[in-house]
Amino acid sequence: MASTTNPTEPPTFGSPGRRSLVSSSPDKPASSAWAASSAAALAHRLAATSLDEPLEGQVDGIAPATDLEESAVHALSARELYLDSTPASFAQLVSLLRTRLENGMGESLLELGIEDDGTPMDLTPTDLATCVATLTRAANDLNADVTVINEHAVNKAHSSSATESSDEISTSSSFVRAHILVRRRPGKVQDLLELRISVVGNVDAGKSTLLGVLTKNVLDDGRGKARLNLFRHKHEVESGRTSSVGLEIMGFTSKGEIVTPSLLGKIKLGWDDICESATKVLTFMDLAGHEKYLKTTVFGLTGTSPDFVMLMIGSNAGIIGMTKEHLGLALALQVPVFIVITKIDMCPDNVLASTISQLTKILKSSGCRKIPIFLNTTEDVLTTAGNFVSERVCPIFQVSNVTGAGLDLLKLFLNVLHANTLGKYDASQPTEYDITDTFSVPGVGTVVSGTIITGAVHVGDQLLLGPDSTGTFTPTIIKSIQRKRTGVPVAFAGQSASFALKKVKRSAIRKGMVMLSKSLEPKAVYEFEAEILVLYHSTTISQKYQAMLHCGCVRQTAKIIGMDRQVLRTGDRAFVRFRFIQHPEYLKLGTRLLFREGRTKGVGKVTRVFTDSEIAAANKAADLAAGVHDQRGSTAASAHNHHPHQHPKSGQGRVNAANALGHHHASTPAVGSAAGKA
C-alpha cells in the first residue's frame, strides 16, 4: 500500500541543502576547525529560534545553513572548476575534494548545479556529464568512487522582454542538477567508516523484523520470519520479544550499493565478508521494547555511544507503552533521532492518519521541540540527510516490512547518513576504552567488547584494566584485536572493537569497567558531584534517596548524600553529591548521566569527583570541628543547668563537612539545554 499522506503533516524541505564542492580559498582554507565553528554557529541560531515562529520559517532557516555559510571569495566558481580542463584547475579540484573526504571521514555528498552562494550553475545535460567525468578523474586520484544518486531537471524562467509584466514568465531552457556521492574505496578493515544506531520503540513495534529485512535483504512473511536470525536466546524465539542487546551490521560499498549475498555471488554472508567489501558499515543495536527490560535498554543507549537513535512506531498501535519513554531518553542524552512508522500495509488510513497526527503533536511540543519532516521522495531524503546535523530536525519514514513500501527511501537515507562526530573522539589523546560486554572464547581466553573513546590501541599494548571491587587498576596486555569479527592490528577512537586479554579471568571483569593508558594515572571513586535536572518524580527527593545511575558504561545504584537544596521536585535543578552503593567506578568530568527509579527520571553531568584521600581529609576535619563544638557545648551545658540536654550531636559535623566538600552553589548555571528541553 502506498504511503498515506496526512493533510496536517508538516512540509518537507522546500529547497535542497547546498553542498557545492568549492569551500575554501587562499585566505580561508577548509578545515576541521572551520567546520566546528560553522556547526557552533548553526547550533547558536537553532537555540535562538522561537517555537512561536511558523514551522515553514524554521525549516527555511535551517536547510541551507551548513553550506551557505561556506561562501567565500573564490579564485574560481564551482562551475568553472568543474568545466575548466586546465591542469591548475584540476589540481585545485583534487585538493578541495581531498579536504571534503578528510572532513567527512571518507565520504562526501555533493550537489552539482548550485554555487556556494545559492546561485544556479545553469548546467545543461552535456555540462553535467562533463562535471561528473571531471569529478570522477579527481576521485580516482584519491582512490574514491563517484556515484550519481539523483538527477533532475530545473526549468529556468525569465521575462521574455523588458516590457512584459512580472506575471508574464516564459521558460527559455531546461537545466539539470544532481546529487553526487563521493566515497573512498574499500581499504583496510580498521579504516572502515562506522555508524552506530540504537533501535528503540515499544514492544511489537517491529524493531527486530525491520533489522532482519534491512540486514538480510529479504522481506518478512507477516509472521516474523525475518527476525529469527537476530535473536540470541531460546525464549526470545518463542516469545518473539527481544530481552538483550542484539547486534547486526549493514554494509555499503564505495558506490552506495548494499553488500548482499547476490552482490558477492555467495549464499550467505558473514560479518567478515561484509567488512571486506564495504567502505561504510552501520551497526544496529536492537534494544528491548518491554518495560521489564528497561534497565538493559538504558544501558544500550548510554554504554554503547550511539551516533543515532531509530525510534520505531507501529502504525496500527500508535504511540503507546514505552514509546514516549524511549524518546525522552534519547532527548535527555542528546542523541539525534529519526522515526520509522511500520506496518503501513495492514493499517487503515484513518488509524495511520491518527498516529501521524499524534506523533506530530508530540514532536512539536515544548518538551520535545523537534521539527518533523516526512520523507516521501528521493529529494527529501538527500536534503534531510545533509541537514541532519541539526538536533531540531526529526526525519520520519513510513514503511512496510511485508510489501517493501518505503524501504528504498530508508535504505538511501542510511546510505548517505553521516554522523557529526567532530571533536567527540580524539585518537591523539591517551587511550580510554569502555567495556560493555565480556566473553570467554575457547582457545583464545577472555575477550572484552566496547567502544574506544579516545586514543588508539595496537596489538601488544599494555593498558590498565579496572577498577575492581577495591578500586584497583591491573595491568593487562592486548593479545589480539577484532573489528566486526575481523582481525586488525590497530583500532582508533570512535570505533567499536573487541580485545583478547592476556592472563585475565573473565570473572574478574564486569560491565562498566574501563581500560586506560598508564599516563592517565586513573583513580576510582565512590563519591562524586553532579549537576542534575529532575525530569519526573511523583513527590520529593531528599538525602538518602537511592536510584539506578547510568553514566557511560557505568550502571550501579547510587545514594544521594548531599544536596544544595532541602528537597527536589519535578523540574528542579541542583548540585547533588552521590555515593555508589557497591564498588567504586571510574568517572570523567563532564560525562552525561541518567538516573531512574520506578517512574522517577533525571539527567545531569558529572562536575566533580572525590578521591578517598579527599573524603578522609574532610571526615578528619569534620571530626575535629565536631570535637571542638562538643567541648563548647558541654561548657555551655554546665553553665545552664536548666537545659542539660541541649548540646549538638557530633555526627552532624560529618554531614556538614560532606556538603561543604561538594562546594555547592545554587547560582551555578543549569544543566545543558537538551536536559532542560526534556
C-alpha positions in Angstrom: 0.0 0.0 0.0 1.3 3.4 -0.8 2.2 5.8 1.9 -0.8 7.8 3.1 -0.1 11.5 3.4 -1.7 13.2 6.3 -3.1 16.6 5.3 -1.9 18.1 8.6 1.7 16.9 8.3 4.4 19.5 8.1 6.0 20.2 4.7 9.3 18.7 3.7 12.3 20.9 2.9 11.4 23.2 0.0 14.9 23.9 -1.1 17.8 21.4 -1.2 20.7 21.8 1.1 23.6 23.4 -0.8 26.7 21.2 -0.8 28.9 22.6 -3.5 32.5 21.4 -3.6 34.3 24.8 -3.5 34.6 25.6 0.1 38.0 27.1 0.6 40.1 30.0 -0.6 43.7 31.1 -0.1 42.7 33.2 2.9 40.2 30.7 4.3 41.1 27.0 3.9 38.5 24.3 4.6 39.5 22.7 7.9 38.0 20.8 10.8 38.3 24.0 12.9 36.2 25.9 10.4 33.7 23.1 10.3 33.4 23.2 14.1 32.8 27.0 14.0 30.1 26.5 11.4 28.4 23.8 13.5 28.6 26.1 16.5 27.0 29.0 14.5 24.2 26.7 13.4 23.6 25.5 16.9 23.5 29.1 18.2 21.0 30.0 15.5 18.8 27.0 16.3 18.9 27.8 20.0 17.7 31.3 19.3 14.8 30.1 17.1 11.5 30.6 18.8 8.8 28.0 18.8 6.3 30.7 18.1 7.8 31.1 14.6 5.9 29.3 11.9 7.3 25.9 11.1 8.0 26.8 7.5 10.1 29.7 8.6 12.1 27.4 10.9 12.8 24.9 8.2 13.8 27.5 5.6 16.2 28.9 8.2 17.8 25.5 8.8 18.0 23.9 5.4 20.8 25.9 3.7 22.8 26.7 6.9 25.6 24.2 6.6 26.5 25.1 3.1 25.6 28.8 2.5 27.9 29.7 5.4 30.8 28.3 3.4 30.6 31.1 0.9 33.8 33.0 0.4 35.6 34.8 -2.4 37.0 32.1 -4.6 39.5 32.3 -7.4 37.2 30.0 -9.4 33.5 29.3 -9.2 32.3 25.8 -8.8 31.1 25.8 -12.4 34.5 26.9 -13.7 36.3 24.4 -11.5 34.3 21.5 -12.9 34.3 22.6 -16.6 37.8 24.0 -16.8 40.2 21.4 -18.2 43.5 23.1 -17.3 45.9 21.3 -15.0 45.8 24.1 -12.4 42.0 23.9 -12.1 42.2 20.1 -11.9 44.8 20.2 -9.1 42.7 22.6 -7.1 39.7 20.3 -7.6 41.7 17.3 -6.3 42.8 19.4 -3.3 39.3 20.5 -2.4 37.9 17.0 -2.8 40.6 15.6 -0.6 39.6 18.1 2.1 36.0 17.1 1.8 36.8 13.4 2.2 39.0 14.0 5.2 36.4 16.1 6.9 33.7 13.6 6.0 35.7 10.5 7.3 36.0 9.2 3.8 32.7 10.3 2.1 31.0 13.4 0.9 27.6 14.2 -0.6 27.8 17.0 -3.2 25.2 18.8 -5.2 26.1 19.8 -8.7 24.0 22.7 -10.0 24.3 25.3 -7.2 27.1 27.5 -6.2 28.0 28.1 -2.6 26.1 31.4 -2.5 23.0 29.7 -3.9 23.4 30.9 -7.5 22.3 28.3 -10.1 25.2 26.9 -12.2 22.9 26.6 -15.3 24.3 23.2 -16.2 23.0 21.5 -19.4 22.9 17.7 -19.6 26.2 17.9 -21.5 27.7 20.2 -18.9 26.6 17.8 -16.1 28.2 14.8 -17.9 31.5 16.8 -18.2 31.3 17.7 -14.5 30.8 14.1 -13.5 33.6 13.0 -15.7 36.0 15.6 -14.2 34.9 14.7 -10.7 35.4 11.0 -11.4 39.0 11.7 -12.6 39.7 13.7 -9.4 38.2 10.9 -7.2 40.3 8.3 -8.9 43.4 10.1 -7.8 42.1 9.8 -4.3 41.1 6.2 -4.6 37.4 7.0 -4.4 34.3 6.3 -6.4 31.7 8.8 -7.7 28.0 7.8 -7.8 25.1 9.9 -9.2 22.4 9.4 -6.6 19.8 11.6 -8.1 19.4 13.8 -11.2 16.6 16.1 -12.0 15.7 18.9 -14.5 15.3 22.5 -13.4 13.4 25.0 -15.6 14.9 28.5 -15.7 12.3 31.2 -16.1 12.8 34.8 -17.1 10.9 37.7 -18.6 10.6 37.4 -22.3 11.1 41.1 -22.7 11.7 44.2 -20.7 8.2 45.5 -21.4 6.4 42.3 -20.1 4.7 42.3 -16.7 6.2 40.2 -13.9 3.3 37.8 -14.3 4.2 37.0 -18.0 7.0 34.5 -17.4 8.2 32.0 -20.1 10.6 29.1 -19.9 13.6 29.5 -22.2 15.6 26.5 -21.5 16.0 23.5 -19.2 18.9 22.8 -16.9 19.8 19.9 -14.7 21.1 19.3 -11.1 22.4 16.2 -9.4 23.4 14.8 -6.0 26.8 13.1 -6.2 28.2 10.7 -3.6 32.0 10.5 -3.4 33.2 7.7 -1.1 36.6 6.1 -0.7 37.1 2.5 -2.0 37.4 -0.4 0.5 40.8 -0.4 2.2 41.8 -2.0 5.5 39.1 -3.1 8.0 40.5 -0.8 10.6 39.7 2.2 8.3 36.0 1.3 7.9 33.6 4.2 8.3 31.2 3.1 11.1 27.9 4.4 12.4 26.2 3.0 15.5 22.4 3.2 15.5 20.3 2.2 18.6 16.9 0.8 17.6 14.2 1.5 20.2 10.4 1.5 20.5 7.5 -0.2 22.2 7.2 -3.9 22.2 5.7 -5.3 19.0 6.6 -2.2 17.0 8.6 -4.3 14.5 12.2 -3.5 15.6 13.8 -6.9 15.1 11.8 -7.6 12.0 12.9 -4.4 10.3 16.5 -5.1 11.1 16.2 -8.6 9.7 14.7 -7.1 6.5 17.5 -4.5 6.2 20.5 -6.6 7.1 19.4 -9.9 5.3 17.9 -8.1 2.3 14.7 -10.2 2.4 11.1 -9.2 3.1 9.1 -10.6 6.0 6.3 -13.1 5.6 4.0 -11.2 8.0 4.7 -13.6 10.9 8.1 -12.5 12.0 10.3 -14.8 9.9 12.8 -12.1 9.1 13.6 -11.5 12.8 14.5 -15.1 13.8 18.2 -14.7 12.9 18.6 -11.8 15.3 17.5 -13.5 18.5 20.2 -14.7 20.9 18.1 -16.7 23.4 15.6 -19.5 23.0 12.9 -17.7 25.0 13.3 -14.7 22.5 12.5 -17.0 19.6 9.5 -18.5 21.5 8.0 -15.2 22.6 9.2 -13.0 19.7 10.4 -10.4 22.2 14.0 -9.1 22.5 15.4 -9.2 26.0 19.1 -8.4 25.4 21.2 -6.1 23.2 21.3 -7.7 19.8 23.9 -6.5 17.2 23.6 -6.6 13.4 25.6 -4.9 10.7 24.7 -3.5 7.3 27.4 -2.7 4.7 27.6 -0.2 1.8 30.1 -0.3 -1.0 32.0 2.8 -2.3 29.3 3.0 -5.0 26.5 3.1 -2.5 25.3 -0.5 -3.0 24.2 -2.7 -0.1 26.5 -5.6 0.5 24.3 -8.7 -0.1 25.0 -12.4 -0.9 23.9 -11.9 -4.5 26.3 -8.9 -4.9 29.2 -11.1 -3.9 27.9 -14.3 -5.5 27.6 -16.2 -2.2 24.7 -18.0 -0.5 25.3 -16.5 3.0 27.5 -13.6 4.2 29.4 -13.4 7.5 30.5 -10.2 9.2 34.0 -10.6 7.8 32.6 -10.9 4.2 30.6 -7.7 4.6 33.6 -5.8 6.1 35.9 -6.9 3.3 33.6 -5.5 0.6 32.2 -2.5 2.4 33.5 1.0 2.9 30.8 2.1 5.3 29.2 -0.2 8.0 26.2 0.5 10.1 26.0 -1.3 13.4 22.4 -1.7 14.6 21.9 -2.2 18.4 18.5 -4.0 18.7 17.2 -2.9 22.2 14.4 -4.4 24.2 11.0 -2.7 24.0 9.3 -4.3 27.0 9.2 -2.3 30.2 10.7 -5.0 32.4 13.9 -4.9 30.2 14.2 -1.1 30.6 17.5 -1.4 32.5 19.0 -3.2 29.6 17.6 -0.7 27.1 19.0 2.3 29.0 22.4 0.6 29.2 22.3 0.1 25.4 21.7 3.8 25.0 24.3 5.1 27.4 27.0 2.5 27.3 27.4 1.9 23.5 27.8 5.6 22.4 25.3 5.5 19.6 25.5 8.1 16.8 21.8 8.0 16.1 18.6 6.6 17.6 16.0 4.9 15.3 12.6 5.1 17.1 10.1 2.5 15.8 6.3 3.1 16.0 3.7 0.6 14.9 1.2 2.5 12.8 -1.7 0.3 13.9 -0.9 0.7 17.7 0.2 4.3 17.7 2.3 5.9 20.4 1.8 3.6 23.4 3.7 1.9 26.1 7.4 2.7 26.2 7.5 4.9 23.0 7.5 8.2 24.9 9.9 6.8 27.5 12.4 5.9 24.8 12.0 9.2 23.0 12.6 11.0 26.3 15.8 9.0 26.9 17.2 9.9 23.5 16.4 13.6 24.0 17.9 13.6 27.5 21.1 12.0 26.1 21.2 14.5 23.2 21.3 11.8 20.5 19.8 12.6 17.1 16.5 10.8 16.5 14.8 9.6 13.3 11.5 7.8 13.3 10.2 4.8 11.3 6.5 4.1 11.2 6.0 0.4 10.4 3.1 -1.9 9.4 1.5 0.6 7.0 0.3 -2.4 4.8 -2.1 -3.6 7.5 -3.2 -0.3 8.9 -6.4 1.5 7.9 -5.9 5.0 6.5 -7.8 6.7 9.4 -5.7 4.9 12.0 -2.5 5.8 10.2 -3.5 9.5 10.0 -4.3 9.5 13.7 -0.9 8.0 14.5 0.8 10.6 12.4 -1.2 13.5 13.9 -0.4 12.3 17.4 3.3 11.9 16.6 3.5 15.4 15.0 1.9 16.9 18.1 4.4 15.3 20.5 7.4 16.3 18.4 6.3 19.9 18.2 5.6 20.1 22.0 7.6 22.3 24.2 9.2 19.3 25.9 10.5 17.9 22.6 11.0 20.9 20.3 11.6 18.9 17.1 10.7 19.7 13.5 9.0 16.6 12.0 10.0 16.0 8.4 8.0 13.4 6.5 10.3 11.9 3.7 8.3 10.8 0.7 10.7 11.5 -2.2 14.4 10.9 -3.0 15.0 14.7 -3.0 13.5 14.9 0.5 15.9 12.1 1.7 19.0 13.7 0.3 18.2 17.1 1.6 17.3 16.0 5.1 20.3 13.7 5.4 22.6 16.6 4.6 21.0 18.7 7.3 20.6 16.1 10.0 23.4 17.7 11.9 20.7 19.8 13.5 19.2 18.3 16.6 15.9 20.1 15.8 15.2 18.1 12.7 13.4 14.7 13.0 13.1 12.7 9.8 10.1 10.3 9.6 9.7 7.3 7.3 6.6 5.1 6.6 7.5 1.5 5.7 6.1 -2.0 5.4 8.4 -5.0 6.0 6.0 -7.2 4.1 5.4 -5.3 0.8 8.6 -3.3 0.9 6.9 0.1 0.7 9.1 2.9 1.8 12.2 0.7 2.4 14.1 2.1 -0.6 13.9 5.6 0.9 15.1 4.3 4.3 18.0 2.5 2.7 19.0 5.6 0.7 18.9 7.6 3.9 21.1 5.2 5.8 23.5 5.1 2.8 24.1 8.9 2.8 23.7 9.4 6.6 26.8 10.9 8.2 27.5 11.3 11.9 28.7 14.7 13.2 31.5 13.3 15.4 33.7 16.4 15.1 35.5 16.8 18.5 33.8 13.8 20.0 36.6 11.3 19.5 40.3 12.1 19.5 42.8 9.5 18.5 45.8 11.6 19.6 44.8 11.5 23.3 45.7 8.8 25.8 43.6 5.6 25.4 40.3 5.2 27.0 38.1 2.2 26.3 34.6 1.4 27.8 33.8 -2.3 28.3 30.2 -3.1 27.5 30.4 -7.0 27.4 32.7 -9.9 28.2 33.2 -13.3 26.7 35.3 -16.4 27.3 36.4 -17.9 23.9 37.9 -21.4 23.8 41.4 -21.3 22.6 41.6 -17.5 23.0 40.7 -16.7 26.6 39.0 -13.7 28.0 37.6 -11.2 25.4 36.0 -7.8 26.1 34.0 -5.7 23.7 33.2 -2.0 23.8 33.9 1.4 22.3 37.2 3.3 22.1 36.5 6.8 23.4 40.0 8.3 22.9 43.3 7.2 21.6 44.4 4.2 19.5 45.0 0.6 20.6 47.6 -1.6 19.0 48.3 -5.4 19.4 50.8 -5.8 22.2 49.8 -2.5 24.0 49.8 -2.6 27.8 46.7 -0.9 29.4 45.3 -0.6 32.9 42.1 -2.6 33.5 39.7 -1.7 36.3 38.5 -0.6 38.7 37.8 -3.9 40.6 35.8 -4.1 43.8 38.6 -2.5 45.7 39.2 0.3 43.2 42.4 -1.1 41.9 43.6 -1.0 38.2 45.5 -4.0 37.0 47.9 -4.0 34.0 47.0 -6.2 31.1 48.3 -6.8 27.5 46.3 -6.8 24.3 46.8 -10.2 22.6 44.6 -9.5 19.5 42.0 -7.1 18.2 38.9 -7.7 16.1 36.5 -5.2 14.4 33.3 -6.7 13.2 34.7 -10.2 13.8 37.7 -9.5 11.6 41.3 -9.3 12.9 43.0 -6.0 12.8 46.4 -4.7 14.1 45.0 -1.4 15.4 41.7 0.3 16.4 41.1 4.0 16.7 38.9 6.4 18.7 35.2 6.2 17.8 35.4 2.6 16.7 33.8 -0.4 18.5 36.3 -3.2 18.9 36.9 -6.5 20.8 40.2 -7.2 22.6 41.6 -10.6 23.7 43.4 -10.0 27.1 46.4 -11.8 28.4 46.3 -13.6 31.8 42.9 -12.1 32.9 40.0 -14.2 34.1 36.5 -13.4 32.8 35.2 -13.5 36.4 37.5 -10.5 37.2 35.8 -8.3 34.6 32.4 -6.8 34.7 30.4 -4.4 32.5 31.3 -0.8 33.4 35.0 -1.3 33.8 37.4 0.5 31.5 40.9 0.1 30.0 43.1 3.1 30.2 46.5 4.3 29.3 49.0 4.3 32.1 49.7 8.0 31.6 46.2 8.9 32.8 47.0 7.6 36.3 43.3 6.8 36.9 41.6 6.7 40.3 38.4 5.0 41.2 35.9 7.0 43.2 32.9 6.2 45.4 31.6 9.7 45.6 31.1 12.4 43.0 29.1 15.6 42.5 26.7 16.1 39.6 24.6 18.9 38.3 21.2 17.3 37.7 17.7 18.1 36.4 14.8 16.1 37.8 12.6 15.1 34.8 9.9 13.5 36.8 9.2 12.5 40.4 5.8 11.9 42.0 6.7 13.6 45.3 10.1 14.9 46.5 13.7 13.8 46.5 15.8 14.3 49.6 19.1 13.0 51.1 19.5 9.2 51.3 17.4 8.7 48.1 18.7 5.8 46.0 18.3 5.3 42.3 19.9 3.3 39.4 22.5 5.5 37.8 23.8 5.2 34.2 26.9 7.1 33.3 28.6 5.9 30.1 29.1 2.2 30.6 28.7 2.5 34.4 25.5 1.1 35.7 25.1 1.0 39.5 22.8 2.1 42.3 23.9 5.3 44.0 22.7 7.2 47.0 22.3 11.0 47.5 24.4 12.1 50.5 24.3 15.8 50.0 22.4 18.5 48.1 22.4 22.3 47.8 18.6 22.3 48.4 16.5 20.7 51.1 14.2 18.8 48.6 13.9 18.3 44.9 10.7 18.1 42.8 10.0 17.6 39.1 11.7 20.3 37.0 14.2 21.3 39.8 17.9 21.7 39.1 20.5 21.2 41.8 24.1 20.2 42.6 23.9 16.7 44.2 26.5 14.5 45.8 26.2 10.8 45.0 27.8 7.7 46.5 28.0 4.4 44.8 26.5 1.5 46.9 28.5 -1.5 45.8 32.0 -0.6 44.5 34.0 2.4 43.1 33.9 3.4 39.5 36.0 5.4 37.0 34.2 8.7 36.1 35.3 11.6 33.8 34.3 15.2 34.4 31.6 16.4 32.0 30.2 12.9 31.3 26.4 12.9 31.0 24.4 10.7 33.4 20.9 9.4 33.8 19.3 8.1 37.0 16.0 6.4 37.4 13.9 4.6 40.0 10.5 3.4 39.0 8.9 6.3 37.1 11.4 8.7 38.5 13.9 10.0 35.9 16.6 12.6 36.0 19.6 13.7 33.9 22.8 15.6 34.5 26.5 15.7 34.1 29.5 14.9 36.4 31.0 18.1 37.8 33.5 16.8 40.4 34.9 13.5 41.7 36.1 12.9 45.3 39.0 10.5 45.9 39.4 8.5 49.1 42.1 10.9 50.3 39.8 13.9 49.9 37.0 12.1 51.7 39.3 11.1 54.6 40.7 14.6 55.0 37.1 16.0 55.0 36.0 13.5 57.6 39.0 14.2 59.8 38.3 18.0 59.6 34.6 17.3 60.4 35.6 15.2 63.5 37.9 17.9 64.7 35.2 20.6 64.2 32.6 18.4 66.0 35.0 17.8 68.9 35.5 21.5 69.4 31.8 22.1 69.1 31.1 19.3 71.7 33.6 20.9 74.1 31.9 24.2 73.8 28.5 22.6 74.2 29.4 20.8 77.4 30.8 24.1 78.9 27.5 25.8 78.0 25.5 22.9 79.5 27.3 23.2 82.8 26.7 27.0 82.9 23.0 26.5 82.1 21.8 23.6 84.2 18.1 24.2 83.2 19.0 23.0 79.7 21.1 19.9 80.4 20.4 18.1 77.1 20.8 21.0 74.6 24.2 20.2 73.0 24.9 19.4 69.3 25.4 15.9 68.1 29.0 15.2 67.0 27.8 13.1 64.0 26.2 16.2 62.4 29.7 17.6 61.8 30.5 15.0 59.1 27.2 15.7 57.3 28.0 19.4 57.2 31.6 18.6 56.0 30.3 16.3 53.3 28.1 19.1 52.0 30.8 21.6 52.2 33.3 19.4 50.4 31.0 19.5 47.3 31.3 23.3 47.1 27.6 23.5 46.1 26.5 26.8 44.5 22.8 27.3 43.8 23.6 30.1 41.4 25.7 27.9 39.1 24.2 27.6 35.6 21.7 24.8 35.0 22.3 21.5 33.2 22.6 21.5 29.3 19.9 22.8 27.1 18.7 19.3 25.9 18.1 18.3 29.5 16.1 21.5 30.0 14.1 20.7 26.9 13.3 17.2 28.1 
